[in-house]
Amino acid sequence: MAATILEPTPTAVEPATTLAVPADVRLKVSPDDFAALCAANRDLRLEREADGGLIVMAPAGMDSSDRNAELLVQLGIWNKAERRGKLFDSSGGFTLPSSAVRAADVTWIARDRWDRVPRDDRRRFSAIVPDFVAELRSPSDSLPALRAKMAEYIAQGVRLAWLIDPETKTVEIHRPGREPEIPAAPATLSGEDVLPGFTLDLKGILFD
């Protein structure tokens, strides 16, 4: 009688698991590993702190996304008409002199400075300090953490930074060499000499 040969049963593919990282645990990655992580996780918003600490940010809720879009559209209309610089959304990461990699909700860089960035560097997290950034607080964002980020932007050379908080209906304006300004019940924000001629209408962003 011929022997029966039993083929090994293929091993089932194990389902992917999620790694939960407690708030007091910090993961550190090198610049090269950070770039590889971002390439492999394009649906996630990742940042890298100056000491290599990895920050994973949750996707924005629909309400926050709508406010972000309104902010970007208004700046985009102004920038297209003025042609003064390059505008980037929250997926655009830049490397600060400290080696931290940030991705603000909105980033703007003057055209003459952007034109000096090498082509190859533009395909990565360009080593350039933006002239302007804006962060729009979502319900899951820590206000102290966002304020620390504003201070970091200014310390690294950003000329104007806005922290817009629909949760408290407040705006903080950060500039080099000055204490943050918190205007009372603003309806608009001026781009000052950084975004000449631009005025942001806060309806639909700070309030409905």
C-alpha positions as CSV (number, residue, x, y, z in Angstrom):
1,M,0.0,0.0,0.0
2,A,1.4,3.4,-0.9
3,A,2.2,5.7,1.9
4,T,0.1,8.8,2.4
5,I,2.2,12.0,2.7
6,L,0.6,14.7,4.8
7,E,1.6,18.2,3.7
8,P,2.1,20.7,6.5
9,T,-0.8,23.0,7.1
10,P,0.1,26.6,6.3
11,T,0.4,28.8,9.4
12,A,-2.4,31.3,9.6
13,V,-1.3,35.0,9.5
14,E,-1.6,36.4,12.9
15,P,-3.7,39.6,13.1
16,A,-1.9,42.9,13.6
17,T,-1.8,44.1,17.2
18,T,-1.7,47.6,18.6
19,L,1.1,48.7,20.9
20,A,-0.2,50.9,23.7
21,V,2.4,53.4,24.9
22,P,1.7,54.9,28.4
23,A,2.0,58.6,28.7
24,D,5.1,58.4,30.9
25,V,6.9,56.1,28.4
26,R,8.9,57.7,25.7
27,L,10.2,56.0,22.5
28,K,13.3,57.4,20.9
29,V,14.2,57.1,17.2
30,S,17.1,58.3,15.1
31,P,16.5,60.7,12.2
32,D,16.9,57.8,9.6
33,D,14.5,55.6,11.6
34,F,12.0,58.4,12.0
35,A,12.0,58.9,8.2
36,A,11.4,55.2,7.7
37,L,8.6,55.1,10.2
38,C,6.9,58.0,8.4
39,A,7.2,56.3,5.1
40,A,5.7,53.1,6.5
41,N,2.9,54.9,8.3
42,R,1.6,57.6,5.9
43,D,-1.8,57.8,7.5
44,L,-0.3,58.8,10.9
45,R,0.9,62.3,11.9
46,L,4.3,61.8,13.5
47,E,6.8,64.3,15.0
48,R,10.3,63.9,16.4
49,E,11.5,65.8,19.4
50,A,15.1,67.2,19.6
51,D,16.3,64.3,21.7
52,G,14.7,61.8,19.4
53,G,11.4,61.3,21.3
54,L,8.7,60.0,19.0
55,I,5.3,61.8,19.1
56,V,2.2,60.1,17.5
57,M,-0.7,62.4,17.0
58,A,-4.3,61.2,16.6
59,P,-6.1,62.1,13.3
60,A,-8.2,65.2,13.6
61,G,-11.9,64.9,14.2
62,M,-14.3,66.1,11.5
63,D,-14.9,69.4,13.3
64,S,-11.2,70.1,13.7
65,S,-10.5,69.1,10.2
66,D,-13.2,71.5,8.9
67,R,-11.6,74.4,10.8
68,N,-8.1,73.4,9.6
69,A,-9.4,73.4,6.0
70,E,-10.9,76.9,6.4
71,L,-7.6,78.2,7.8
72,L,-5.7,76.7,4.9
73,V,-8.1,77.9,2.2
74,Q,-8.0,81.5,3.4
75,L,-4.2,81.5,3.5
76,G,-4.1,79.7,0.2
77,I,-6.2,82.3,-1.6
78,W,-3.9,85.1,-0.3
79,N,-0.7,83.2,-1.1
80,K,-1.9,82.4,-4.7
81,A,-2.6,86.0,-5.3
82,E,0.5,87.4,-3.7
83,R,3.0,84.6,-4.7
84,R,5.2,85.5,-1.7
85,G,6.0,82.0,-0.5
86,K,5.1,78.4,-0.1
87,L,2.2,77.1,2.0
88,F,2.1,73.6,3.6
89,D,-0.6,71.6,5.3
90,S,-0.3,69.4,8.4
91,S,1.4,66.6,6.4
92,G,4.4,68.8,5.7
93,G,7.3,68.1,8.1
94,F,10.3,70.4,8.6
95,T,13.5,69.9,10.6
96,L,14.4,72.6,13.1
97,P,18.0,73.5,14.0
98,S,17.5,71.5,17.2
99,S,16.9,68.4,15.0
100,A,13.3,68.3,16.1
101,V,10.9,67.4,13.2
102,R,7.6,69.3,13.4
103,A,4.4,69.3,11.3
104,A,2.3,72.3,12.2
105,D,-1.4,72.5,11.1
106,V,-0.3,75.3,8.7
107,T,3.2,76.3,7.7
108,W,4.4,79.1,5.4
109,I,7.9,79.9,4.2
110,A,8.9,83.0,2.2
111,R,9.7,82.2,-1.4
112,D,13.3,83.5,-1.5
113,R,14.1,81.3,1.5
114,W,12.3,78.2,0.0
115,D,14.1,78.7,-3.3
116,R,17.4,78.2,-1.6
117,V,16.4,74.8,-0.2
118,P,18.1,72.1,-2.4
119,R,15.8,69.9,-4.5
120,D,16.9,66.7,-2.8
121,D,16.2,68.2,0.7
122,R,12.6,69.1,-0.4
123,R,11.9,65.4,-0.7
124,R,12.7,64.9,3.0
125,F,11.8,66.9,6.1
126,S,13.5,70.1,4.9
127,A,16.0,71.6,7.2
128,I,14.4,75.1,7.3
129,V,12.7,77.2,9.9
130,P,9.3,78.4,8.7
131,D,8.5,82.1,8.8
132,F,4.9,81.4,10.0
133,V,3.1,78.5,11.7
134,A,-0.4,78.0,13.0
135,E,-1.6,75.3,15.4
136,L,-5.4,74.7,15.8
137,R,-6.2,73.0,19.1
138,S,-8.4,69.9,18.9
139,P,-10.3,68.5,21.9
140,S,-7.6,65.8,22.4
141,D,-4.7,68.3,22.4
142,S,-3.0,69.4,25.6
143,L,-2.9,73.1,25.9
144,P,0.4,73.2,27.9
145,A,2.0,71.0,25.2
146,L,0.8,73.3,22.4
147,R,2.1,76.3,24.3
148,A,5.5,74.6,24.7
149,K,5.5,73.9,21.0
150,M,4.8,77.6,20.3
151,A,7.7,78.6,22.5
152,E,9.9,76.1,20.6
153,Y,8.9,77.5,17.3
154,I,9.8,81.0,18.3
155,A,13.1,80.0,20.0
156,Q,14.1,78.2,16.8
157,G,13.5,81.2,14.5
158,V,9.8,81.3,13.5
159,R,8.7,84.9,13.1
160,L,5.0,84.6,13.8
161,A,3.0,81.7,15.4
162,W,-0.7,81.5,16.1
163,L,-2.3,79.1,18.6
164,I,-6.0,79.0,17.8
165,D,-8.1,77.4,20.5
166,P,-11.8,76.9,19.6
167,E,-12.3,75.1,22.9
168,T,-11.7,78.3,24.9
169,K,-12.5,80.7,22.0
170,T,-9.1,82.3,22.4
171,V,-6.1,83.0,20.2
172,E,-2.4,83.4,21.3
173,I,-0.1,85.3,19.1
174,H,3.6,84.4,19.5
175,R,6.5,86.6,18.3
176,P,10.2,86.7,18.9
177,G,11.3,88.8,22.0
178,R,7.7,89.4,23.2
179,E,5.3,87.8,25.6
180,P,2.4,86.0,23.9
181,E,-0.5,88.3,23.1
182,I,-4.0,87.1,23.8
183,P,-6.5,89.6,22.1
184,A,-9.9,89.8,23.6
185,A,-12.7,88.3,21.4
186,P,-10.9,88.7,18.1
187,A,-12.9,88.6,14.8
188,T,-9.8,88.6,12.6
189,L,-6.0,88.2,12.8
190,S,-3.5,90.2,11.0
191,G,-0.6,88.5,9.2
192,E,1.5,91.6,10.1
193,D,4.8,92.0,8.3
194,V,5.3,88.3,8.0
195,L,2.2,87.7,5.8
196,P,1.8,91.3,4.4
197,G,-1.8,92.2,3.5
198,F,-3.3,89.0,4.9
199,T,-6.2,89.1,7.4
200,L,-7.7,85.9,8.7
201,D,-11.4,85.9,9.2
202,L,-11.9,83.7,12.4
203,K,-15.6,82.9,11.6
204,G,-15.7,79.1,11.0
205,I,-12.3,78.7,12.7
206,L,-12.5,80.2,16.2
207,F,-16.3,80.4,16.4
208,D,-19.2,79.3,14.2
